[in-house]
Amino acid sequence: MQVIIAVVFITGIVRGFAGFGSGMIIGPSTAAFFGPQMALIMITIMDSIPTLTLVWSARKEVNWKELFPVVIGYAVLAPLGIWLLVSGDATALRWFISVSILVAVTILWSGWKYRGSRSAATSFSFGGLGGFMGAAAALPGPAVLVYWLASAAKAVTVRANMIYYLFLTDLIVIAGYILADLYTREGILRGLICIPGYFIGIQIGTRFFSGASEATYRNVAFVMILIAAILSLPLLDDILR
């Protein structure tokens, strides 16, 4: 558990700086120790209260026109992800995590930009993909992050959008997990134990972001997705343990 607490602290710094990263880093590493379901339970617990400070500070920078369709799309397809989590094979789910993130890294680092329509329907589609991945594999971020990073939006807007997207979708996932009876006393306690270190990390990361450039923000985002892809590989379970 000490290793997980250390990972959570570092992840808090990333979360405070980038506005995302919890599921990408904590999910794979925690799943290697406790399994995918326990990892998802812990993330929803530890990511609830501490992120309220981020939500408040980012409220003026959000692009609500794009955010709302994304969140609605998430809510529509999240139940499919929950079904896969409950009934699917754990190892196959881990490989799904790895491949999904690697695809996101490849797309972003190729320099690809989304030139098509950014209509409500497009935002809904990316949100739906995020909902499926978020509920099934604690990865609500990559699909939506690719969508927003591939635009001309400033770093402060991308960060604010991600903060609110993850906050609102956390509420959806928590409700879904409760209905699916996934929460356990052990998972809740482990999540609560991680909150103090996570909260401190968030405050540190927020301070770093205030002085960062556009290029720095995007490079950090790319690197964090790559790290998540590596940590997600089931082949690394023995090393992580």
Protein Blocks (a to p, Z undefined) as FASTA:
>chain_A
ZZmmmmmmmmmmmmmmnopajlmmmmmmmmmmnojklmmmmmmmmmmmmmmmmmmmmmmm
pcfklmmmmmmmmmmmmmmmmmmmmmmcfklmmmmmmmmmmmmmmmmmnopacfbdcdfk
lmmmmmmmmmmmmmmnopaklmmmmmmmmmmbdfklmmmmmmmmmmmmmmmmmmmmmmno
pacfklmmmmmmmmmmmmmmmmmmmmmmmmpcfklmmmmmmmmmmmmmmmmpmklmmmmZ
Z
